[in-house]
């Protein structure tokens, strides 16, 4: 005797698609949350490092001003025939050239990296592109 077996009820395509979309939305929310957390941590670390750095820069700036005056008067002391204005000009020129080299080096180093979390940002972009396609 042949018994008829009932076929399992077929799952519609609509619940599958809606499940995929919900999963994609969840993934997008999680990546946004991860991106936010990474940026907050980076900003917190930057702030914590910047406070003593700014204080140190202020003290070094004052020391540099006093050193410049010392250099000017040392030049006049070494060469008595050199005027005070010429000594100030020489020290200013040397410091200007040195500062320009430092600025160029710093800009080159800064251009060599991205301060944003690249991997998370790239994954977020991919998910947004995928989400906009559907």
MARLUM-542825 format. One record per atom (N, C-alpha, C): residue in three letters; x, y, z. Coordinates in steps of 0.02 Angstrom, whole numbers, padded with zeros to 5 digits, always signed. Layout:
// MARLUM-542825
AlaXYZ ...
END
This chain:
// MARLUM-542825
Unk+00041-00058+00000 Unk+00000+00000+00000 Unk+00044+00062+00000 Unk+00028+00104-00043 Unk+00068+00165-00052 Unk+00037+00219-00008 Unk+00080+00246+00034 Unk+00055+00301+00075 Unk+00084+00366+00048 Unk+00043+00413+00047 Unk+00067+00478+00022 Unk+00101+00515+00079 Unk+00158+00538+00063 Unk+00193+00577+00113 Unk+00182+00651+00096 Unk+00171+00686+00148 Unk+00160+00758+00137 Unk+00228+00792+00129 Unk+00233+00833+00080 Unk+00293+00872+00068 Unk+00298+00925+00122 Unk+00358+00938+00146 Unk+00364+00991+00196 Unk+00341+01057+00166 Unk+00310+01096+00206 Unk+00286+01160+00179 Unk+00345+01201+00153 Unk+00338+01227+00094 Unk+00393+01265+00064 Unk+00396+01334+00096 Unk+00456+01353+00107 Unk+00468+01418+00138 Unk+00467+01469+00082 Unk+00429+01522+00092 Unk+00424+01574+00041 Unk+00489+01614+00037 Unk+00496+01646-00018 Unk+00557+01686-00029 Unk+00555+01752+00009 Unk+00495+01776+00024 Unk+00488+01840+00058 Unk+00519+01838+00128 Unk+00505+01786+00170 Unk+00537+01785+00236 Unk+00614+01780+00231 Unk+00638+01744+00181 Unk+00711+01739+00173 Unk+00742+01807+00157 Unk+00712+01843+00112 Unk+00738+01909+00093 Unk+00733+01958+00152 Unk+00676+01956+00186 Unk+00669+02001+00244 Unk+00720+01983+00298 Unk+00735+01919+00307 Unk+00786+01899+00355 Unk+00855+01923+00335 Unk+00870+01919+00271 Unk+00935+01944+00247 Unk+00940+02019+00258 Unk+00886+02055+00244 Unk+00887+02128+00253 Unk+00894+02145+00326 Unk+00860+02108+00370 Unk+00867+02121+00442 Unk+00938+02107+00466 Unk+00967+02053+00440 Unk+01037+02038+00458 Unk+01084+02093+00434 Unk+01072+02117+00374 Unk+01114+02171+00347 Unk+01106+02234+00389 Unk+01045+02249+00410 Unk+01035+02308+00452 Unk+01070+02300+00519 Unk+01065+02240+00547 Unk+01099+02228+00611 Unk+01174+02235+00603 Unk+01201+02207+00549 Unk+01273+02213+00536 Unk+01294+02286+00528 Unk+01254+02324+00492 Unk+01269+02395+00481 Unk+01268+02432+00547 Unk+01219+02418+00589 Unk+01216+02451+00655 Unk+01276+02433+00698 Unk+01296+02370+00696 Unk+01354+02348+00735 Unk+01418+02381+00709 Unk+01425+02387+00644 Unk+01485+02419+00617 Unk+01486+02493+00633 Unk+01429+02525+00631 Unk+01426+02596+00650 Unk+01445+02604+00723 Unk+01420+02559+00765 Unk+01437+02561+00836 Unk+01512+02550+00847 Unk+01541+02502+00811 Unk+01613+02489+00816 Unk+01653+02550+00793 Unk+01632+02580+00738 Unk+01665+02640+00712 Unk+01663+02696+00763 Unk+01604+02706+00794 Unk+01596+02758+00845 Unk+01642+02745+00904 Unk+01644+02683+00926 Unk+01685+02665+00983 Unk+01759+02676+00968 Unk+01781+02656+00908 Unk+01852+02666+00890 Unk+01870+02739+00886 Unk+01826+02779+00857 Unk+01839+02851+00852 Unk+01841+02882+00921 Unk+01795+02863+00966 Unk+01795+02890+01034 Unk+01859+02872+01071 Unk+01881+02809+01063 Unk+01942+02788+01096 Unk+02003+02827+01069 Unk+02005+02836+01003 Unk+02060+02874+00973 Unk+02060+02946+00997 Unk+02001+02976+01001 Unk+01997+03045+01024 Unk+02017+03051+01098 Unk+01997+03002+01138 Unk+02015+03002+01209 Unk+02091+02995+01217 Unk+02120+02950+01180 Unk+02194+02942+01183 Unk+02229+03005+01159 Unk+02203+03035+01106 Unk+02233+03096+01080 Unk+02229+03152+01131 Unk+02172+03158+01164 Unk+02164+03210+01216 Unk+02212+03198+01273 Unk+02216+03136+01296 Unk+02261+03120+01352 Unk+02334+03133+01335 Unk+02352+03122+01272 Unk+02421+03135+01252 Unk+02433+03209+01239 Unk+02381+03245+01218 Unk+02390+03315+01199 Unk+02400+03362+01259 Unk+02371+03345+01316 Unk+02375+03390+01374 Unk+02448+03400+01396 Unk+02486+03347+01410 Unk+02556+03360+01429 Unk+02597+03386+01370 Unk+02577+03366+01309 Unk+02613+03390+01251 Unk+02607+03465+01243 Unk+02548+03492+01252 Unk+02537+03565+01246 Unk+02574+03602+01302 Unk+02573+03575+01362 Unk+02609+03607+01417 Unk+02684+03607+01403 Unk+02709+03551+01378 Unk+02780+03547+01360 Unk+02798+03595+01305 Unk+02755+03601+01255 Unk+02768+03647+01200 Unk+02771+03719+01226 Unk+02727+03737+01272 Unk+02728+03805+01299 Unk+02793+03820+01336 Unk+02816+03773+01376 Unk+02878+03783+01413 Unk+02938+03785+01366 Unk+02939+03740+01317 Unk+02994+03740+01268 Unk+02993+03804+01227 Unk+02934+03830+01211 Unk+02929+03892+01173 Unk+02961+03950+01212 Unk+02946+03954+01276 Unk+02977+04006+01317 Unk+03052+03997+01321 Unk+03074+03935+01328 Unk+03147+03922+01330 Unk+03179+03940+01263 Unk+03145+03926+01208 Unk+03172+03942+01143 Unk+03179+04018+01133 Unk+03132+04055+01158 Unk+03137+04129+01154 Unk+03198+04153+01192 Unk+03206+04127+01252 Unk+03264+04148+01292 Unk+03330+04125+01259 Unk+03330+04066+01229 Unk+03389+04042+01194 Unk+03406+04087+01135 Unk+03355+04110+01100 Unk+03367+04155+01042 Unk+03400+04220+01065 Unk+03375+04248+01119 Unk+03406+04309+01145 Unk+03479+04295+01166 Unk+03489+04237+01197 Unk+03557+04218+01217 Unk+03603+04212+01156 Unk+03579+04181+01103 Unk+03619+04174+01042 Unk+03636+04241+01011 Unk+03586+04286+01011 Unk+03598+04353+00982 Unk+03654+04388+01021 Unk+03647+04388+01087 Unk+03698+04423+01127 Unk+03765+04387+01125 Unk+03764+04320+01115 Unk+03827+04283+01108 Unk+03862+04302+01043 Unk+03823+04311+00989 Unk+03853+04333+00925 Unk+03885+04402+00932 Unk+03849+04447+00966 Unk+03877+04515+00976 Unk+03938+04512+01021 Unk+03939+04468+01070 Unk+03996+04461+01115 Unk+04057+04432+01078 Unk+04043+04381+01032 Unk+04098+04351+00994 Unk+04126+04400+00942 Unk+04082+04435+00906 Unk+04102+04485+00856 Unk+04077+04554+00878 Unk+04116+04590+00914 Unk+04094+04655+00940 Unk+04075+04706+00884 Unk+04105+04698+00825 Unk+04089+04745+00772 Unk+04021+04730+00740 Unk+03990+04672+00754 Unk+03924+04653+00727 Unk+03870+04692+00765 Unk+03825+04723+00727 Unk+03772+04761+00760 Unk+03720+04713+00790 Unk+03683+04739+00837 Unk+03631+04699+00870 Unk+03577+04678+00820 Unk+03559+04723+00775 Unk+03508+04707+00724 Unk+03532+04652+00678 Unk+03595+04652+00658 Unk+03622+04600+00615 Unk+03622+04533+00652 Unk+03639+04534+00715 Unk+03639+04472+00754 Unk+03568+04443+00759 Unk+03519+04487+00770 Unk+03449+04464+00772 Unk+03429+04435+00703 Unk+03451+04467+00650 Unk+03435+04443+00583 Unk+03465+04375+00569 Unk+03527+04364+00589 Unk+03561+04300+00577 Unk+03524+04244+00615 Unk+03510+04257+00679 Unk+03476+04205+00720 Unk+03406+04191+00692 Unk+03371+04243+00671 Unk+03304+04234+00643 Unk+03306+04193+00578 Unk+03354+04208+00536 Unk+03360+04172+00473 Unk+03375+04097+00485 Unk+03422+04083+00529 Unk+03439+04013+00544 Unk+03379+03976+00573 Unk+03345+04007+00620 Unk+03286+03974+00650 Unk+03230+03966+00600 Unk+03221+04014+00556 Unk+03170+04008+00504 Unk+03182+03950+00457 Unk+03245+03942+00436 Unk+03262+03886+00393 Unk+03252+03819+00429 Unk+03274+03815+00491 Unk+03266+03754+00530 Unk+03192+03738+00541 Unk+03152+03788+00556 Unk+03080+03778+00565 Unk+03046+03756+00501 Unk+03066+03783+00444 Unk+03037+03762+00380 Unk+03052+03690+00364 Unk+03113+03667+00379 Unk+03131+03597+00368 Unk+03088+03553+00414 Unk+03080+03572+00476 Unk+03039+03533+00523 Unk+02966+03529+00500 Unk+02939+03585+00476 Unk+02870+03585+00452 Unk+02862+03539+00392 Unk+02910+03540+00346 Unk+02906+03496+00288 Unk+02909+03423+00309 Unk+02954+03407+00355 Unk+02959+03337+00378 Unk+02895+03315+00414 Unk+02867+03358+00455 Unk+02806+03341+00490 Unk+02747+03331+00443 Unk+02741+03374+00393 Unk+02687+03367+00345 Unk+02694+03302+00305 Unk+02756+03285+00287 Unk+02767+03222+00251 Unk+02747+03162+00292 Unk+02764+03162+00356 Unk+02746+03106+00400 Unk+02670+03104+00409 Unk+02638+03161+00417 Unk+02566+03162+00427 Unk+02529+03138+00365 Unk+02554+03153+00307 Unk+02522+03132+00245 Unk+02530+03056+00232 Unk+02576+03024+00268 Unk+02590+02953+00256 Unk+02541+02906+00291 Unk+02496+02931+00333 Unk+02448+02887+00366 Unk+02380+02920+00371 Unk+02330+02879+00386 Unk+02262+02904+00395 Unk+02243+02896+00468 Unk+02219+02949+00500 Unk+02202+02943+00571 Unk+02137+02905+00584 Unk+02099+02888+00532 Unk+02036+02852+00542 Unk+02047+02777+00543 Unk+02003+02740+00578 Unk+02008+02667+00577 Unk+01989+02640+00508 Unk+02038+02625+00466 Unk+02027+02609+00396 Unk+01985+02546+00385 Unk+02000+02492+00422 Unk+01965+02429+00411 Unk+01891+02436+00426 Unk+01874+02466+00481 Unk+01804+02474+00499 Unk+01769+02520+00449 Unk+01802+02573+00430 Unk+01772+02620+00382 Unk+01760+02586+00315 Unk+01807+02544+00293 Unk+01799+02510+00229 Unk+01741+02460+00232 Unk+01736+02423+00287 Unk+01680+02376+00294 Unk+01613+02413+00297 Unk+01612+02470+00329 Unk+01551+02510+00332 Unk+01531+02536+00263 Unk+01580+02558+00224 Unk+01565+02581+00156 Unk+01537+02525+00114 Unk+01567+02465+00119 Unk+01542+02407+00080 Unk+01470+02391+00098 Unk+01454+02393+00163 Unk+01386+02376+00183 Unk+01337+02430+00162 Unk+01357+02492+00164 Unk+01312+02545+00140 Unk+01300+02539+00066 Unk+01353+02523+00027 Unk+01344+02513-00045 Unk+01298+02454-00058 Unk+01306+02400-00021 Unk+01263+02342-00030 Unk+01191+02358-00011 Unk+01183+02396+00042 Unk+01115+02414+00066 Unk+01080+02459+00015 Unk+01117+02504-00017 Unk+01085+02549-00065 Unk+01068+02513-00130 Unk+01102+02457-00144 Unk+01087+02419-00205 Unk+01022+02379-00198 Unk+01004+02359-00137 Unk+00943+02318-00128 Unk+00882+02362-00120 
END
